[in-house]
Amino acid sequence: MNQELIKLEKGSCLCTFYNNGKADVMIIDNVEVDKTHRRRGIGTQIIEHAIELARKRGVDSIELNVNSDNIPAKKLYEKMGFKKTNKDYYRLILRKFR
């Protein structure tokens, strides 16, 4: 398992990579955008960078957890193609599992 930080000027996230026995997975953790710069597309840029990183590393799927009351984040992830898998988890399939 290894990690990589995606850092933009006004936001960041931590990406963790592992193999679950069936697929190579990246988990996106701690997506943060400076409070004074929210609603300006920075979250979208962070997720776009994360997806690009996952593709470069040959990841099969990307997963993330979101607080149940964070409606703007849920809308962003759904807009970016993530599908809700259960209560507060979302997944984006990049490649079919082996």
Accessible surface in RSA format (square Angstrom, percent):
REM  Atomic radii and reference values for relative SASA: ProtOr
REM  Chains: A
REM  Algorithm: Lee & Richards
REM  Probe-radius: 1.40
REM  Slices: 20
REM RES _ NUM      All-atoms   Total-Side   Main-Chain    Non-polar    All polar
REM                ABS   REL    ABS   REL    ABS   REL    ABS   REL    ABS   REL
RES MET A   1   179.04  92.7 100.57  66.6  78.46 186.8  79.74  67.8  99.30 131.6
RES ASN A   2    79.97  55.1  74.25  71.8   5.72  13.8  35.47  85.4  44.50  43.0
RES GLN A   3   106.95  59.8  77.39  56.6  29.56  70.4  17.87  38.0  89.09  67.6
RES GLU A   4    65.81  37.8  60.45  45.7   5.36  12.8  24.77  47.9  41.04  33.5
RES LEU A   5   106.05  59.1  82.86  59.3  23.20  58.3  82.86  58.2  23.20  62.4
RES ILE A   6    15.64   8.9  12.42   9.3   3.22   7.8  15.64  11.3   0.00   0.0
RES LYS A   7   142.21  69.4 113.99  69.9  28.22  67.2  77.92  70.1  64.29  68.5
RES LEU A   8    34.52  19.2  28.44  20.3   6.08  15.3  33.82  23.8   0.70   1.9
RES GLU A   9   151.87  87.2 117.54  88.9  34.33  81.7  55.79 107.9  96.08  78.4
RES LYS A  10    63.59  31.0  61.34  37.6   2.26   5.4  17.97  16.2  45.62  48.6
RES GLY A  11     5.31   6.5   0.00   N/A   5.31   6.5   4.40  12.1   0.91   2.0
RES SER A  12    17.38  14.7  17.38  23.2   0.00   0.0   0.57   1.2  16.81  23.5
RES CYS A  13     0.86   0.7   0.00   0.0   0.86   2.0   0.86   2.2   0.00   0.0
RES LEU A  14    46.16  25.7  45.81  32.8   0.35   0.9  45.81  32.2   0.35   0.9
RES CYS A  15     0.00   0.0   0.00   0.0   0.00   0.0   0.00   0.0   0.00   0.0
RES THR A  16     8.44   6.0   8.44   8.6   0.00   0.0   7.75  10.4   0.69   1.0
RES PHE A  17    16.11   8.1  15.05   9.3   1.06   2.8  15.12   9.2   0.99   2.8
RES TYR A  18    61.39  28.7  48.72  27.7  12.67  33.0  40.88  30.7  20.51  25.3
RES ASN A  19    81.15  56.0  53.62  51.8  27.53  66.3  29.17  70.2  51.98  50.2
RES ASN A  20    72.14  49.7  38.91  37.6  33.23  80.0  22.71  54.6  49.43  47.8
RES GLY A  21    70.01  86.3   0.00   N/A  70.01  86.3  35.43  97.2  34.58  77.5
RES LYS A  22   153.58  74.9 142.82  87.6  10.77  25.6  94.10  84.7  59.48  63.4
RES ALA A  23     0.00   0.0   0.00   0.0   0.00   0.0   0.00   0.0   0.00   0.0
RES ASP A  24    41.88  29.3  41.88  41.7   0.00   0.0  11.83  27.8  30.05  30.0
RES VAL A  25     0.99   0.6   0.34   0.3   0.65   1.6   0.34   0.3   0.65   1.8
RES MET A  26     0.00   0.0   0.00   0.0   0.00   0.0   0.00   0.0   0.00   0.0
RES ILE A  27    50.74  28.9  50.74  37.8   0.00   0.0  50.74  36.5   0.00   0.0
RES ILE A  28     3.53   2.0   0.03   0.0   3.50   8.4   0.03   0.0   3.50   9.5
RES ASP A  29    51.78  36.3  48.18  48.0   3.60   8.5  10.22  24.1  41.55  41.4
RES ASN A  30   100.32  69.2  80.00  77.3  20.32  48.9  19.96  48.0  80.37  77.7
RES VAL A  31    45.55  30.0  17.08  15.5  28.47  68.6  17.08  14.8  28.47  77.2
RES GLU A  32   107.08  61.5 103.36  78.2   3.71   8.8  36.59  70.8  70.49  57.6
RES VAL A  33    21.88  14.4  15.29  13.8   6.59  15.9  16.02  13.9   5.86  15.9
RES ASP A  34    68.64  48.1  60.67  60.4   7.97  18.8  17.98  42.3  50.66  50.5
RES LYS A  35   166.94  81.4 144.88  88.9  22.06  52.5  88.07  79.3  78.87  84.0
RES THR A  36   105.77  75.2  87.46  88.7  18.31  43.6  86.51 116.2  19.27  29.1
RES HIS A  37    40.52  22.1  40.42  28.1   0.10   0.3  23.91  24.6  16.62  19.3
RES ARG A  38   126.44  53.1 113.46  57.8  12.99  30.9  42.23  57.7  84.21  51.0
RES ARG A  39   212.29  89.1 165.20  84.2  47.10 112.1  75.58 103.3 136.71  82.9
RES ARG A  40   156.40  65.7 123.37  62.9  33.03  78.6  49.17  67.2 107.23  65.0
RES GLY A  41    36.59  45.1   0.00   N/A  36.59  45.1  27.47  75.4   9.12  20.4
RES ILE A  42    20.75  11.8  19.53  14.6   1.22   2.9  19.53  14.1   1.22   3.3
RES GLY A  43    12.86  15.9   0.00   N/A  12.86  15.9   7.80  21.4   5.06  11.3
RES THR A  44    27.08  19.3  26.15  26.5   0.93   2.2  20.80  27.9   6.28   9.5
RES GLN A  45    84.08  47.0  84.01  61.4   0.06   0.2  19.30  41.1  64.78  49.1
RES ILE A  46     0.00   0.0   0.00   0.0   0.00   0.0   0.00   0.0   0.00   0.0
RES ILE A  47     0.00   0.0   0.00   0.0   0.00   0.0   0.00   0.0   0.00   0.0
RES GLU A  48    88.97  51.1  83.20  62.9   5.78  13.8  28.97  56.0  60.00  49.0
RES HIS A  49    84.96  46.4  81.01  56.3   3.94  10.1  56.72  58.5  28.24  32.9
RES ALA A  50     0.00   0.0   0.00   0.0   0.00   0.0   0.00   0.0   0.00   0.0
RES ILE A  51    16.02   9.1  16.02  11.9   0.00   0.0  16.02  11.5   0.00   0.0
RES GLU A  52    92.52  53.1  87.69  66.3   4.83  11.5  33.15  64.1  59.36  48.5
RES LEU A  53    26.62  14.8  24.45  17.5   2.16   5.4  26.27  18.4   0.35   0.9
RES ALA A  54     0.00   0.0   0.00   0.0   0.00   0.0   0.00   0.0   0.00   0.0
RES ARG A  55   153.79  64.6 132.33  67.5  21.46  51.1  51.96  71.0 101.84  61.7
RES LYS A  56   156.69  76.4 116.74  71.6  39.94  95.1  81.45  73.3  75.24  80.1
RES ARG A  57   104.39  43.8  70.84  36.1  33.54  79.9  33.00  45.1  71.39  43.3
RES GLY A  58    22.70  28.0   0.00   N/A  22.70  28.0  21.05  57.8   1.65   3.7
RES VAL A  59     4.87   3.2   3.83   3.5   1.04   2.5   3.83   3.3   1.04   2.8
RES ASP A  60     0.68   0.5   0.68   0.7   0.00   0.0   0.00   0.0   0.68   0.7
RES SER A  61     0.32   0.3   0.32   0.4   0.00   0.0   0.00   0.0   0.32   0.4
RES ILE A  62     0.00   0.0   0.00   0.0   0.00   0.0   0.00   0.0   0.00   0.0
RES GLU A  63    32.52  18.7  32.52  24.6   0.00   0.0   6.89  13.3  25.63  20.9
RES LEU A  64     4.03   2.2   2.22   1.6   1.81   4.5   4.02   2.8   0.01   0.0
RES ASN A  65    89.14  61.5  64.26  62.1  24.87  59.9  19.28  46.4  69.86  67.5
RES VAL A  66     9.12   6.0   3.85   3.5   5.27  12.7   8.58   7.5   0.54   1.5
RES ASN A  67   109.03  75.2  99.89  96.5   9.14  22.0  13.66  32.9  95.38  92.2
RES SER A  68    62.29  52.6  50.39  67.3  11.90  27.4  17.16  36.5  45.13  63.2
RES ASP A  69   120.23  84.2  95.51  95.1  24.72  58.5  45.23 106.4  75.00  74.8
RES ASN A  70    58.34  40.2  53.52  51.7   4.82  11.6  10.78  26.0  47.55  46.0
RES ILE A  71    88.59  50.4  88.59  66.0   0.00   0.0  88.59  63.8   0.00   0.0
RES PRO A  72    75.84  55.3  67.40  61.4   8.44  30.7  70.43  58.1   5.42  33.7
RES ALA A  73    14.86  13.7  10.09  15.6   4.78  10.9  14.22  20.0   0.64   1.7
RES LYS A  74    28.46  13.9  28.46  17.5   0.00   0.0  13.53  12.2  14.94  15.9
RES LYS A  75   137.44  67.1 131.74  80.8   5.70  13.6  79.45  71.5  57.99  61.8
RES LEU A  76    29.87  16.6  25.29  18.1   4.58  11.5  29.20  20.5   0.67   1.8
RES TYR A  77    12.49   5.8  12.49   7.1   0.00   0.0   0.01   0.0  12.48  15.4
RES GLU A  78    91.52  52.5  76.29  57.7  15.23  36.3  26.48  51.2  65.04  53.1
RES LYS A  79   145.73  71.1 108.42  66.5  37.31  88.8  83.92  75.5  61.80  65.8
RES MET A  80    34.67  18.0  16.66  11.0  18.01  42.9  15.53  13.2  19.14  25.4
RES GLY A  81    28.31  34.9   0.00   N/A  28.31  34.9  23.84  65.4   4.48  10.0
RES PHE A  82     2.36   1.2   0.00   0.0   2.36   6.1   0.00   0.0   2.36   6.7
RES LYS A  83   144.64  70.6 142.75  87.6   1.89   4.5  95.54  86.0  49.10  52.3
RES LYS A  84   110.95  54.1  81.57  50.1  29.38  70.0  43.09  38.8  67.87  72.3
RES THR A  85    61.28  43.6  25.94  26.3  35.34  84.2  27.63  37.1  33.65  50.9
RES ASN A  86    86.79  59.9  73.55  71.1  13.25  31.9  40.18  96.7  46.62  45.1
RES LYS A  87   157.47  76.8 142.48  87.4  14.99  35.7  94.61  85.2  62.86  67.0
RES ASP A  88    21.62  15.1  21.57  21.5   0.06   0.1   4.76  11.2  16.86  16.8
RES TYR A  89   107.01  50.0 107.01  60.9   0.00   0.0  68.64  51.6  38.37  47.3
RES TYR A  90     2.63   1.2   1.70   1.0   0.92   2.4   0.00   0.0   2.63   3.2
RES ARG A  91    78.59  33.0  76.95  39.2   1.64   3.9   5.73   7.8  72.86  44.2
RES LEU A  92    24.52  13.7  23.88  17.1   0.63   1.6  24.52  17.2   0.00   0.0
RES ILE A  93    87.23  49.6  64.95  48.4  22.28  53.7  64.95  46.8  22.28  60.5
RES LEU A  94    34.53  19.2   4.02   2.9  30.52  76.7   6.06   4.3  28.47  76.6
RES ARG A  95   107.97  45.3 100.89  51.4   7.08  16.9  58.34  79.7  49.63  30.1
RES LYS A  96   181.70  88.6 166.16 102.0  15.54  37.0 111.05 100.0  70.65  75.3
RES PHE A  97    88.23  44.1  64.15  39.7  24.08  62.7  64.15  38.9  24.08  68.9
RES ARG A  98   181.25  76.1 115.91  59.1  65.34 155.6 103.46 141.4  77.79  47.1
END  Absolute sums over single chains surface
CHAIN  1 A     6364.1       5120.3       1243.9       3115.7       3248.4
END  Absolute sums over all chains
TOTAL          6364.1       5120.3       1243.9       3115.7       3248.4
